[in-house]
Amino acid sequence: MSRWLCVLLLACAGAHAAPGAPAEDDMGQFMAEKGLMQRLDAVRHTVTDHASDLVVTAMGFLGVPYKRGGSSVETGFDCSGFVKAMYEQTIGLVLPRRANEQAAATQTIDKKDLQPGDLVFFNTMKRAFSHVGIYVGNGKFIHSPKPGAEVRVEDMGVSYWARRFDGARRVSTTPPDGQTATR
């Protein structure tokens, strides 16, 4: 269920509250009668499960060597190939191949709103969005960094990454029932 639909339902529920009755009680009753709480819980659990699965899957590839243009465990990964492979294998979502294309295809979010599974972008080649990783929580991200290195977890607070941070993005997913959910 989209966030806008949830906001609209909550607004409508409050608008139909009886005079003098607490809006929260009427809203809760309305949502319970319509079965909306169960539907919201199902969407929230699905989104949370996807993010957890994505991070756990990505962690399973720690130590895989960097390979320019690589997009599999057999060939090794470059940064965007790693992100693309993790989303395809875990969620079944096909992202563009290049980091800058992945940035363009995803929703901009504030750094303070980062959640596990979101994408973090860096300027490592004197051009915007030249590097990408997957946020894992607690200010850390997993990525395939550079030739001679392996997939690893890094701290975004380290001065190298902090100076090069280009932005955070959220990947939108669509559940099977066709409703939009955003991680």
LOMI-805087 format. One record per atom (N, C-alpha, C): residue number from 0; residue in one letter; atom name; x, y, z. Coordinates in nm, 3 decimals. Atoms other than C-alpha are relative to their C-alpha. Example, Ala and Ser with C-alpha at 12.3 -4.5 7.8 and 13.67 -1.06 7.14 Angstrom:
2
SITE  num  residuo  atomo       px       py       pz
SITE    0        A      N    0.089   -0.119    0.000
SITE    0        A     CA    1.230   -0.450    0.780
SITE    0        A      C    0.090    0.120    0.000
SITE    1        S      N   -0.082   -0.119   -0.006
SITE    1        S     CA    1.367   -0.106    0.714
SITE    1        S      C   -0.077    0.109    0.073
This chain:
183
SITE  num  residuo  atomo       px       py       pz
SITE    0        M      N    0.087   -0.116    0.000
SITE    0        M     CA    0.000    0.000    0.000
SITE    0        M      C    0.091    0.122    0.000
SITE    1        S      N   -0.086   -0.117    0.009
SITE    1        S     CA    0.152    0.334   -0.097
SITE    1        S      C   -0.015    0.088    0.123
SITE    2        R      N    0.005   -0.092   -0.115
SITE    2        R     CA    0.236    0.592    0.167
SITE    2        R      C   -0.112    0.100   -0.016
SITE    3        W      N    0.105   -0.099    0.024
SITE    3        W     CA   -0.003    0.839    0.004
SITE    3        W      C   -0.137   -0.056    0.030
SITE    4        L      N    0.128    0.062   -0.029
SITE    4        L     CA   -0.290    0.594    0.028
SITE    4        L      C   -0.020   -0.012    0.151
SITE    5        C      N    0.008    0.009   -0.146
SITE    5        C     CA   -0.211    0.537    0.396
SITE    5        C      C   -0.034    0.136    0.061
SITE    6        V      N    0.027   -0.135   -0.051
SITE    6        V     CA   -0.206    0.913    0.459
SITE    6        V      C   -0.144    0.038   -0.028
SITE    7        L      N    0.137   -0.033    0.037
SITE    7        L     CA   -0.534    0.955    0.272
SITE    7        L      C   -0.099   -0.075    0.089
SITE    8        L      N    0.090    0.078   -0.085
SITE    8        L     CA   -0.700    0.674    0.469
SITE    8        L      C   -0.002    0.054    0.143
SITE    9        L      N   -0.006   -0.054   -0.136
SITE    9        L     CA   -0.578    0.818    0.797
SITE    9        L      C   -0.073    0.134    0.007
SITE   10        A      N    0.068   -0.129    0.002
SITE   10        A     CA   -0.702    1.164    0.700
SITE   10        A      C   -0.151   -0.017   -0.007
SITE   11        C      N    0.143    0.025    0.013
SITE   11        C     CA   -1.041    1.029    0.596
SITE   11        C      C   -0.058   -0.054    0.131
SITE   12        A      N    0.048    0.057   -0.126
SITE   12        A     CA   -1.073    0.832    0.917
SITE   12        A      C   -0.018    0.111    0.103
SITE   13        G      N    0.010   -0.111   -0.094
SITE   13        G     CA   -1.004    1.145    1.120
SITE   13        G      C   -0.114    0.094   -0.036
SITE   14        A      N    0.105   -0.092    0.044
SITE   14        A     CA   -1.249    1.349    0.911
SITE   14        A      C   -0.139   -0.050    0.035
SITE   15        H      N    0.131    0.057   -0.030
SITE   15        H     CA   -1.533    1.111    0.992
SITE   15        H      C   -0.019   -0.030    0.149
SITE   16        A      N    0.011    0.025   -0.144
SITE   16        A     CA   -1.472    1.106    1.367
SITE   16        A      C   -0.122    0.073    0.055
SITE   17        A      N    0.115   -0.062   -0.065
SITE   17        A     CA   -1.772    1.178    1.585
SITE   17        A      C    0.047    0.120    0.081
SITE   18        P      N   -0.040   -0.117   -0.079
SITE   18        P     CA   -1.766    1.521    1.750
SITE   18        P      C    0.025   -0.039    0.145
SITE   19        G      N   -0.032    0.025   -0.140
SITE   19        G     CA   -1.597    1.503    2.089
SITE   19        G      C    0.067   -0.134    0.024
SITE   20        A      N   -0.065    0.131   -0.017
SITE   20        A     CA   -1.466    1.148    2.031
SITE   20        A      C    0.147    0.013   -0.036
SITE   21        P      N   -0.143   -0.007    0.033
SITE   21        P     CA   -1.091    1.097    2.033
SITE   21        P      C    0.022   -0.053   -0.142
SITE   22        A      N   -0.024    0.037    0.139
SITE   22        A     CA   -0.973    1.084    1.671
SITE   22        A      C    0.076   -0.132   -0.010
SITE   23        E      N   -0.078    0.123    0.005
SITE   23        E     CA   -0.727    0.804    1.751
SITE   23        E      C   -0.089   -0.123    0.012
SITE   24        D      N    0.089    0.114   -0.018
SITE   24        D     CA   -1.005    0.572    1.870
SITE   24        D      C   -0.081   -0.027   -0.126
SITE   25        D      N    0.078    0.016    0.122
SITE   25        D     CA   -1.220    0.635    1.564
SITE   25        D      C    0.085   -0.050   -0.115
SITE   26        M      N   -0.090    0.041    0.107
SITE   26        M     CA   -0.926    0.598    1.333
SITE   26        M      C    0.037   -0.147    0.017
SITE   27        G      N   -0.033    0.139   -0.027
SITE   27        G     CA   -0.822    0.273    1.497
SITE   27        G      C   -0.116   -0.093   -0.031
SITE   28        Q      N    0.119    0.081    0.027
SITE   28        Q     CA   -1.175    0.138    1.478
SITE   28        Q      C   -0.024   -0.010   -0.150
SITE   29        F      N    0.019   -0.001    0.145
SITE   29        F     CA   -1.210    0.242    1.113
SITE   29        F      C    0.099   -0.094   -0.068
SITE   30        M      N   -0.103    0.082    0.063
SITE   30        M     CA   -0.879    0.077    1.021
SITE   30        M      C   -0.021   -0.148    0.032
SITE   31        A      N    0.026    0.139   -0.038
SITE   31        A     CA   -0.969   -0.240    1.214
SITE   31        A      C   -0.117   -0.056   -0.078
SITE   32        E      N    0.118    0.046    0.073
SITE   32        E     CA   -1.312   -0.263    1.049
SITE   32        E      C    0.032   -0.030   -0.147
SITE   33        K      N   -0.034    0.016    0.142
SITE   33        K     CA   -1.157   -0.231    0.703
SITE   33        K      C    0.115   -0.099   -0.021
SITE   34        G      N   -0.112    0.095    0.013
SITE   34        G     CA   -0.876   -0.478    0.778
SITE   34        G      C    0.130    0.066   -0.044
SITE   35        L      N   -0.117   -0.074    0.049
SITE   35        L     CA   -0.620   -0.208    0.706
SITE   35        L      C    0.125   -0.026    0.083
SITE   36        M      N   -0.116    0.024   -0.084
SITE   36        M     CA   -0.394   -0.282    1.002
SITE   36        M      C    0.074   -0.126   -0.045
SITE   37        Q      N   -0.064    0.123    0.046
SITE   37        Q     CA   -0.330   -0.636    0.879
SITE   37        Q      C    0.071    0.021   -0.133
SITE   38        R      N   -0.062   -0.027    0.130
SITE   38        R     CA   -0.260   -0.511    0.527
SITE   38        R      C    0.126    0.084    0.016
SITE   39        L      N   -0.118   -0.083   -0.025
SITE   39        L     CA   -0.021   -0.243    0.655
SITE   39        L      C    0.111   -0.084    0.061
SITE   40        D      N   -0.100    0.088   -0.061
SITE   40        D     CA    0.157   -0.502    0.872
SITE   40        D      C    0.064   -0.091   -0.103
SITE   41        A      N   -0.052    0.090    0.103
SITE   41        A     CA    0.192   -0.739    0.575
SITE   41        A      C    0.099    0.073   -0.090
SITE   42        V      N   -0.091   -0.078    0.085
SITE   42        V     CA    0.348   -0.466    0.359
SITE   42        V      C    0.127    0.032    0.076
SITE   43        R      N   -0.117   -0.035   -0.080
SITE   43        R     CA    0.580   -0.356    0.642
SITE   43        R      C    0.092   -0.121    0.017
SITE   44        H      N   -0.082    0.120   -0.017
SITE   44        H     CA    0.696   -0.714    0.704
SITE   44        H      C    0.068   -0.039   -0.130
SITE   45        T      N   -0.058    0.034    0.129
SITE   45        T     CA    0.752   -0.777    0.333
SITE   45        T      C    0.119    0.090   -0.030
SITE   46        V      N   -0.106   -0.095    0.027
SITE   46        V     CA    0.961   -0.462    0.297
SITE   46        V      C    0.118   -0.026    0.094
SITE   47        T      N   -0.106    0.026   -0.097
SITE   47        T     CA    1.160   -0.535    0.616
SITE   47        T      C    0.073   -0.129   -0.035
SITE   48        D      N   -0.061    0.128    0.036
SITE   48        D     CA    1.220   -0.896    0.508
SITE   48        D      C    0.091    0.016   -0.121
SITE   49        H      N   -0.083   -0.022    0.118
SITE   49        H     CA    1.352   -0.779    0.169
SITE   49        H      C    0.132    0.066    0.039
SITE   50        A      N   -0.121   -0.070   -0.041
SITE   50        A     CA    1.599   -0.540    0.332
SITE   50        A      C    0.092   -0.093    0.078
SITE   51        S      N   -0.080    0.094   -0.078
SITE   51        S     CA    1.717   -0.804    0.580
SITE   51        S      C    0.062   -0.105   -0.090
SITE   52        D      N   -0.051    0.102    0.093
SITE   52        D     CA    1.750   -1.067    0.308
SITE   52        D      C    0.112    0.056   -0.087
SITE   53        L      N   -0.099   -0.064    0.087
SITE   53        L     CA    1.942   -0.823    0.088
SITE   53        L      C    0.133    0.015    0.073
SITE   54        V      N   -0.122   -0.019   -0.077
SITE   54        V     CA    2.194   -0.738    0.360
SITE   54        V      C    0.066   -0.133    0.032
SITE   55        V      N   -0.056    0.132   -0.032
SITE   55        V     CA    2.238   -1.102    0.466
SITE   55        V      C    0.062   -0.062   -0.124
SITE   56        T      N   -0.055    0.054    0.124
SITE   56        T     CA    2.287   -1.210    0.105
SITE   56        T      C    0.130    0.069   -0.036
SITE   57        A      N   -0.120   -0.076    0.033
SITE   57        A     CA    2.538   -0.932    0.042
SITE   57        A      C    0.117   -0.041    0.089
SITE   58        M      N   -0.106    0.040   -0.094
SITE   58        M     CA    2.735   -1.032    0.354
SITE   58        M      C    0.058   -0.137   -0.037
SITE   59        G      N   -0.048    0.131    0.044
SITE   59        G     CA    2.762   -1.382    0.210
SITE   59        G      C    0.105    0.009   -0.110
SITE   60        F      N   -0.097   -0.018    0.108
SITE   60        F     CA    2.983   -1.238   -0.067
SITE   60        F      C    0.125    0.074    0.046
SITE   61        L      N   -0.123   -0.061   -0.052
SITE   61        L     CA    3.245   -1.083    0.162
SITE   61        L      C    0.120   -0.081   -0.049
SITE   62        G      N   -0.122    0.068    0.044
SITE   62        G     CA    3.588   -1.164    0.024
SITE   62        G      C    0.005   -0.031   -0.149
SITE   63        V      N   -0.002    0.024    0.144
SITE   63        V     CA    3.484   -1.202   -0.341
SITE   63        V      C    0.084    0.112   -0.064
SITE   64        P      N   -0.089   -0.102    0.056
SITE   64        P     CA    3.750   -1.023   -0.550
SITE   64        P      C   -0.069    0.100   -0.092
SITE   65        Y      N    0.044   -0.103    0.093
SITE   65        Y     CA    3.695   -0.699   -0.739
SITE   65        Y      C    0.042   -0.041   -0.141
SITE   66        K      N   -0.031    0.021    0.142
SITE   66        K     CA    3.680   -0.737   -1.115
SITE   66        K      C   -0.075    0.106   -0.079
SITE   67        R      N    0.065   -0.104    0.081
SITE   67        R     CA    3.613   -0.442   -1.345
SITE   67        R      C   -0.094   -0.065   -0.100
SITE   68        G      N    0.101    0.058    0.089
SITE   68        G     CA    3.292   -0.519   -1.534
SITE   68        G      C   -0.060   -0.129    0.052
SITE   69        G      N    0.048    0.126   -0.055
SITE   69        G     CA    3.232   -0.821   -1.311
SITE   69        G      C   -0.135    0.011    0.066
SITE   70        S      N    0.135   -0.002   -0.059
SITE   70        S     CA    2.883   -0.913   -1.201
SITE   70        S      C   -0.042   -0.136    0.054
SITE   71        S      N    0.034    0.130   -0.057
SITE   71        S     CA    2.905   -1.263   -1.056
SITE   71        S      C    0.111   -0.046    0.092
SITE   72        V      N   -0.100    0.053   -0.091
SITE   72        V     CA    3.085   -1.460   -0.789
SITE   72        V      C    0.110   -0.071   -0.079
SITE   73        E      N   -0.099    0.070    0.082
SITE   73        E     CA    3.260   -1.656   -1.065
SITE   73        E      C    0.101    0.097   -0.063
SITE   74        T      N   -0.088   -0.097    0.065
SITE   74        T     CA    3.403   -1.346   -1.234
SITE   74        T      C    0.056    0.103    0.097
SITE   75        G      N   -0.030   -0.110   -0.091
SITE   75        G     CA    3.423   -1.117   -0.932
SITE   75        G      C   -0.097    0.113   -0.030
SITE   76        F      N    0.096   -0.111    0.014
SITE   76        F     CA    3.233   -0.790   -0.894
SITE   76        F      C    0.072    0.133   -0.009
SITE   77        D      N   -0.032   -0.140   -0.021
SITE   77        D     CA    3.281   -0.425   -0.961
SITE   77        D      C   -0.114    0.054    0.086
SITE   78        C      N    0.097   -0.051   -0.097
SITE   78        C     CA    3.075   -0.192   -0.741
SITE   78        C      C   -0.144   -0.012   -0.048
SITE   79        S      N    0.138    0.002    0.049
SITE   79        S     CA    2.766   -0.159   -0.959
SITE   79        S      C   -0.045   -0.141   -0.037
SITE   80        G      N    0.033    0.140    0.028
SITE   80        G     CA    2.780   -0.524   -1.069
SITE   80        G      C   -0.039   -0.073    0.127
SITE   81        F      N    0.033    0.059   -0.130
SITE   81        F     CA    2.774   -0.623   -0.701
SITE   81        F      C   -0.141    0.040    0.042
SITE   82        V      N    0.133   -0.049   -0.039
SITE   82        V     CA    2.469   -0.404   -0.626
SITE   82        V      C   -0.107   -0.063   -0.089
SITE   83        K      N    0.096    0.057    0.096
SITE   83        K     CA    2.289   -0.523   -0.940
SITE   83        K      C   -0.025   -0.148    0.031
SITE   84        A      N    0.013    0.143   -0.028
SITE   84        A     CA    2.357   -0.890   -0.858
SITE   84        A      C   -0.075   -0.025    0.131
SITE   85        M      N    0.067    0.020   -0.128
SITE   85        M     CA    2.242   -0.856   -0.496
SITE   85        M      C   -0.150    0.025   -0.012
SITE   86        Y      N    0.142   -0.029    0.017
SITE   86        Y     CA    1.910   -0.697   -0.594
SITE   86        Y      C   -0.070   -0.105   -0.087
SITE   87        E      N    0.060    0.103    0.086
SITE   87        E     CA    1.847   -0.951   -0.870
SITE   87        E      C   -0.016   -0.132    0.076
SITE   88        Q      N    0.002    0.129   -0.070
SITE   88        Q     CA    1.934   -1.254   -0.655
SITE   88        Q      C   -0.094    0.000    0.120
SITE   89        T      N    0.077   -0.004   -0.124
SITE   89        T     CA    1.754   -1.140   -0.341
SITE   89        T      C   -0.145    0.041   -0.021
SITE   90        I      N    0.134   -0.057    0.014
SITE   90        I     CA    1.455   -0.938   -0.456
SITE   90        I      C   -0.060   -0.029   -0.137
SITE   91        G      N    0.048    0.025    0.136
SITE   91        G     CA    1.432   -1.028   -0.824
SITE   91        G      C   -0.020    0.129   -0.078
SITE   92        L      N    0.014   -0.131    0.064
SITE   92        L     CA    1.461   -0.661   -0.920
SITE   92        L      C    0.126    0.027   -0.082
SITE   93        V      N   -0.112   -0.027    0.090
SITE   93        V     CA    1.680   -0.570   -1.217
SITE   93        V      C    0.030    0.150    0.001
SITE   94        L      N   -0.045   -0.139   -0.001
SITE   94        L     CA    1.872   -0.246   -1.165
SITE   94        L      C    0.089    0.023   -0.122
SITE   95        P      N   -0.094   -0.030    0.109
SITE   95        P     CA    2.071   -0.067   -1.437
SITE   95        P      C    0.141   -0.047    0.036
SITE   96        R      N   -0.133    0.055   -0.021
SITE   96        R     CA    2.433   -0.178   -1.477
SITE   96        R      C    0.100    0.098    0.063
SITE   97        R      N   -0.100   -0.098   -0.046
SITE   97        R     CA    2.628    0.142   -1.404
SITE   97        R      C   -0.047    0.076    0.123
SITE   98        A      N    0.033   -0.071   -0.125
SITE   98        A     CA    2.644    0.330   -1.073
SITE   98        A      C   -0.080    0.126   -0.026
SITE   99        N      N    0.073   -0.124    0.025
SITE   99        N     CA    2.530    0.662   -1.221
SITE   99        N      C   -0.142   -0.028   -0.050
SITE  100        E      N    0.134    0.040    0.046
SITE  100        E     CA    2.236    0.484   -1.391
SITE  100        E      C   -0.084   -0.051    0.117
SITE  101        Q      N    0.070    0.046   -0.119
SITE  101        Q     CA    2.145    0.317   -1.061
SITE  101        Q      C   -0.047    0.119    0.083
SITE  102        A      N    0.039   -0.120   -0.073
SITE  102        A     CA    2.143    0.660   -0.895
SITE  102        A      C   -0.120    0.066   -0.067
SITE  103        A      N    0.109   -0.065    0.074
SITE  103        A     CA    1.916    0.798   -1.168
SITE  103        A      C   -0.131   -0.078    0.009
SITE  104        A      N    0.119    0.086   -0.001
SITE  104        A     CA    1.675    0.504   -1.137
SITE  104        A      C   -0.060   -0.021    0.138
SITE  105        T      N    0.045    0.021   -0.137
SITE  105        T     CA    1.626    0.529   -0.761
SITE  105        T      C   -0.040    0.133    0.064
SITE  106        Q      N    0.057   -0.116   -0.069
SITE  106        Q     CA    1.459    0.769   -0.516
SITE  106        Q      C    0.102    0.063    0.096
SITE  107        T      N   -0.091   -0.073   -0.089
SITE  107        T     CA    1.675    1.035   -0.346
SITE  107        T      C   -0.058    0.004    0.141
SITE  108        I      N    0.039   -0.010   -0.141
SITE  108        I     CA    1.664    1.021    0.034
SITE  108        I      C    0.109    0.076    0.076
SITE  109        D      N   -0.098   -0.066   -0.085
SITE  109        D     CA    1.837    1.215    0.311
SITE  109        D      C    0.089   -0.106    0.066
SITE  110        K      N   -0.094    0.091   -0.066
SITE  110        K     CA    2.143    1.054    0.465
SITE  110        K      C   -0.052   -0.047    0.135
SITE  111        K      N    0.053    0.035   -0.133
SITE  111        K     CA    1.969    1.063    0.805
SITE  111        K      C   -0.112   -0.104   -0.009
SITE  112        D      N    0.110    0.095    0.018
SITE  112        D     CA    1.690    0.844    0.660
SITE  112        D      C    0.046   -0.136   -0.052
SITE  113        L      N   -0.051    0.126    0.052
SITE  113        L     CA    1.918    0.561    0.545
SITE  113        L      C   -0.050   -0.119    0.081
SITE  114        Q      N    0.041    0.127   -0.059
SITE  114        Q     CA    1.790    0.209    0.614
SITE  114        Q      C    0.080   -0.110   -0.067
SITE  115        P      N   -0.071    0.110    0.064
SITE  115        P     CA    1.962   -0.123    0.552
SITE  115        P      C   -0.065   -0.035   -0.135
SITE  116        G      N    0.046    0.031    0.134
SITE  116        G     CA    1.937   -0.210    0.183
SITE  116        G      C   -0.003    0.121   -0.092
SITE  117        D      N   -0.005   -0.120    0.084
SITE  117        D     CA    1.944    0.153    0.063
SITE  117        D      C    0.137    0.006   -0.069
SITE  118        L      N   -0.125   -0.016    0.072
SITE  118        L     CA    2.213    0.254   -0.184
SITE  118        L      C    0.070    0.128    0.043
SITE  119        V      N   -0.080   -0.117   -0.031
SITE  119        V     CA    2.496    0.493   -0.101
SITE  119        V      C    0.098    0.021   -0.116
SITE  120        F      N   -0.081   -0.033    0.116
SITE  120        F     CA    2.690    0.674   -0.373
SITE  120        F      C    0.114    0.094    0.039
SITE  121        F      N   -0.121   -0.076   -0.028
SITE  121        F     CA    3.036    0.827   -0.378
SITE  121        F      C    0.064    0.046   -0.131
SITE  122        N      N   -0.077   -0.052    0.112
SITE  122        N     CA    3.250    1.037   -0.611
SITE  122        N      C    0.144   -0.045    0.021
SITE  123        T      N   -0.135    0.054   -0.017
SITE  123        T     CA    3.568    0.828   -0.636
SITE  123        T      C    0.085    0.017   -0.126
SITE  124        M      N   -0.074   -0.013    0.126
SITE  124        M     CA    3.668    0.909   -0.995
SITE  124        M      C   -0.017    0.141   -0.059
SITE  125        K      N    0.018   -0.140    0.040
SITE  125        K     CA    3.619    1.288   -1.008
SITE  125        K      C   -0.123    0.019   -0.088
SITE  126        R      N    0.131   -0.019    0.063
SITE  126        R     CA    3.264    1.242   -1.133
SITE  126        R      C   -0.106   -0.055    0.095
SITE  127        A      N    0.108    0.036   -0.091
SITE  127        A     CA    2.935    1.218   -0.949
SITE  127        A      C   -0.046   -0.144   -0.022
SITE  128        F      N    0.058    0.135    0.002
SITE  128        F     CA    2.794    0.875   -0.866
SITE  128        F      C    0.090   -0.101   -0.074
SITE  129        S      N   -0.092    0.093    0.064
SITE  129        S     CA    3.105    0.688   -0.979
SITE  129        S      C    0.021   -0.127    0.082
SITE  130        H      N   -0.012    0.119   -0.083
SITE  130        H     CA    3.087    0.438   -0.691
SITE  130        H      C   -0.129   -0.020    0.080
SITE  131        V      N    0.124    0.032   -0.072
SITE  131        V     CA    2.796    0.259   -0.518
SITE  131        V      C    0.023   -0.117    0.095
SITE  132        G      N    0.000    0.110   -0.095
SITE  132        G     CA    2.746    0.035   -0.218
SITE  132        G      C   -0.139   -0.015    0.060
SITE  133        I      N    0.128    0.028   -0.066
SITE  133        I     CA    2.462   -0.110   -0.010
SITE  133        I      C    0.015    0.031    0.149
SITE  134        Y      N   -0.003   -0.036   -0.141
SITE  134        Y     CA    2.394    0.044    0.330
SITE  134        Y      C   -0.043   -0.120    0.084
SITE  135        V      N    0.032    0.115   -0.085
SITE  135        V     CA    2.397   -0.221    0.605
SITE  135        V      C   -0.044    0.041    0.140
SITE  136        G      N    0.040   -0.049   -0.132
SITE  136        G     CA    2.320   -0.002    0.908
SITE  136        G      C    0.119    0.050    0.079
SITE  137        N      N   -0.103   -0.052   -0.090
SITE  137        N     CA    2.514    0.178    1.181
SITE  137        N      C    0.112    0.076   -0.072
SITE  138        G      N   -0.099   -0.079    0.072
SITE  138        G     CA    2.690    0.405    0.930
SITE  138        G      C    0.096   -0.080   -0.086
SITE  139        K      N   -0.088    0.087    0.078
SITE  139        K     CA    2.840    0.114    0.739
SITE  139        K      C   -0.067   -0.044   -0.131
SITE  140        F      N    0.051    0.048    0.128
SITE  140        F     CA    2.806   -0.010    0.382
SITE  140        F      C    0.090   -0.112   -0.052
SITE  141        I      N   -0.074    0.109    0.062
SITE  141        I     CA    2.914   -0.314    0.182
SITE  141        I      C    0.014    0.031   -0.148
SITE  142        H      N   -0.026   -0.034    0.140
SITE  142        H     CA    3.073   -0.278   -0.160
SITE  142        H      C    0.119   -0.079   -0.052
SITE  143        S      N   -0.118    0.055    0.064
SITE  143        S     CA    3.330   -0.403   -0.407
SITE  143        S      C    0.086    0.120   -0.040
SITE  144        P      N   -0.064   -0.130    0.007
SITE  144        P     CA    3.588   -0.125   -0.379
SITE  144        P      C    0.089    0.032   -0.121
SITE  145        K      N   -0.099   -0.039    0.102
SITE  145        K     CA    3.873   -0.139   -0.634
SITE  145        K      C    0.084   -0.122   -0.041
SITE  146        P      N   -0.088    0.110    0.042
SITE  146        P     CA    4.116   -0.359   -0.828
SITE  146        P      C    0.097   -0.039    0.112
SITE  147        G      N   -0.089    0.051   -0.104
SITE  147        G     CA    4.319   -0.577   -0.593
SITE  147        G      C   -0.067   -0.016    0.134
SITE  148        A      N    0.072    0.010   -0.127
SITE  148        A     CA    4.054   -0.558   -0.320
SITE  148        A      C   -0.114   -0.101   -0.014
SITE  149        E      N    0.111    0.095   -0.005
SITE  149        E     CA    3.757   -0.775   -0.220
SITE  149        E      C   -0.123    0.069    0.055
SITE  150        V      N    0.125   -0.050   -0.058
SITE  150        V     CA    3.393   -0.717   -0.127
SITE  150        V      C    0.022    0.011    0.151
SITE  151        R      N   -0.023   -0.023   -0.142
SITE  151        R     CA    3.404   -0.566    0.221
SITE  151        R      C   -0.097    0.105    0.054
SITE  152        V      N    0.082   -0.098   -0.070
SITE  152        V     CA    3.219   -0.354    0.477
SITE  152        V      C    0.091    0.114    0.042
SITE  153        E      N   -0.077   -0.118   -0.038
SITE  153        E     CA    3.337    0.002    0.538
SITE  153        E      C   -0.089    0.096    0.079
SITE  154        D      N    0.068   -0.101   -0.080
SITE  154        D     CA    3.245    0.287    0.768
SITE  154        D      C   -0.009    0.129   -0.081
SITE  155        M      N    0.020   -0.123    0.076
SITE  155        M     CA    3.094    0.589    0.592
SITE  155        M      C    0.058    0.122    0.070
SITE  156        G      N   -0.055   -0.111   -0.077
SITE  156        G     CA    3.234    0.811    0.868
SITE  156        G      C    0.149    0.019   -0.018
SITE  157        V      N   -0.143   -0.013    0.027
SITE  157        V     CA    3.595    0.743    0.765
SITE  157        V      C    0.017    0.118   -0.097
SITE  158        S      N   -0.014   -0.124    0.077
SITE  158        S     CA    3.727    1.065    0.612
SITE  158        S      C   -0.002   -0.023   -0.151
SITE  159        Y      N    0.001    0.026    0.145
SITE  159        Y     CA    3.787    0.910    0.266
SITE  159        Y      C   -0.142   -0.005   -0.054
SITE  160        W      N    0.138    0.017    0.048
SITE  160        W     CA    3.422    0.808    0.229
SITE  160        W      C   -0.085    0.123    0.032
SITE  161        A      N    0.079   -0.117   -0.039
SITE  161        A     CA    3.276    1.108    0.414
SITE  161        A      C    0.022    0.115   -0.099
SITE  162        R      N   -0.031   -0.107    0.095
SITE  162        R     CA    3.453    1.352    0.177
SITE  162        R      C   -0.058   -0.027   -0.139
SITE  163        R      N    0.044    0.037    0.135
SITE  163        R     CA    3.332    1.163   -0.131
SITE  163        R      C   -0.148   -0.036   -0.010
SITE  164        F      N    0.141    0.039   -0.001
SITE  164        F     CA    2.972    1.094   -0.028
SITE  164        F      C   -0.080    0.088   -0.097
SITE  165        D      N    0.079   -0.069    0.102
SITE  165        D     CA    2.739    1.186   -0.317
SITE  165        D      C   -0.149   -0.003    0.029
SITE  166        G      N    0.142    0.006   -0.030
SITE  166        G     CA    2.404    1.084   -0.177
SITE  166        G      C   -0.049   -0.140    0.027
SITE  167        A      N    0.066    0.126   -0.033
SITE  167        A     CA    2.167    0.813   -0.067
SITE  167        A      C   -0.123   -0.015   -0.087
SITE  168        R      N    0.115    0.028    0.084
SITE  168        R     CA    1.898    0.647   -0.271
SITE  168        R      C   -0.073   -0.122    0.055
SITE  169        R      N    0.083    0.114   -0.040
SITE  169        R     CA    1.612    0.408   -0.201
SITE  169        R      C   -0.056   -0.064   -0.126
SITE  170        V      N    0.052    0.076    0.113
SITE  170        V     CA    1.511    0.136   -0.443
SITE  170        V      C   -0.146   -0.033    0.027
SITE  171        S      N    0.143    0.033   -0.013
SITE  171        S     CA    1.134    0.107   -0.494
SITE  171        S      C   -0.023   -0.140   -0.052
SITE  172        T      N    0.036    0.135    0.043
SITE  172        T     CA    0.993   -0.241   -0.517
SITE  172        T      C   -0.150   -0.008   -0.016
SITE  173        T      N    0.144    0.017    0.021
SITE  173        T     CA    0.654   -0.355   -0.637
SITE  173        T      C   -0.040   -0.141    0.042
SITE  174        P      N    0.045    0.133   -0.042
SITE  174        P     CA    0.486   -0.643   -0.449
SITE  174        P      C   -0.086   -0.065   -0.107
SITE  175        P      N    0.077    0.073    0.099
SITE  175        P     CA    0.303   -0.912   -0.647
SITE  175        P      C   -0.142    0.053   -0.023
SITE  176        D      N    0.138   -0.046    0.018
SITE  176        D     CA   -0.039   -0.752   -0.584
SITE  176        D      C   -0.008    0.131   -0.076
SITE  177        G      N   -0.001   -0.119    0.082
SITE  177        G     CA    0.070   -0.448   -0.786
SITE  177        G      C    0.002    0.131    0.077
SITE  178        Q      N   -0.006   -0.123   -0.079
SITE  178        Q     CA    0.064   -0.200   -0.498
SITE  178        Q      C    0.146    0.037    0.016
SITE  179        T      N   -0.137   -0.045   -0.013
SITE  179        T     CA    0.376    0.010   -0.460
SITE  179        T      C    0.040    0.004    0.145
SITE  180        A      N   -0.060   -0.009   -0.133
SITE  180        A     CA    0.592   -0.031   -0.155
SITE  180        A      C    0.140    0.054   -0.019
SITE  181        T      N   -0.135   -0.051    0.005
SITE  181        T     CA    0.911    0.159   -0.089
SITE  181        T      C    0.071   -0.047    0.124
SITE  182        R      N   -0.079    0.043   -0.112
SITE  182        R     CA    1.177    0.013    0.129
SITE  182        R      C    0.040    0.119    0.080
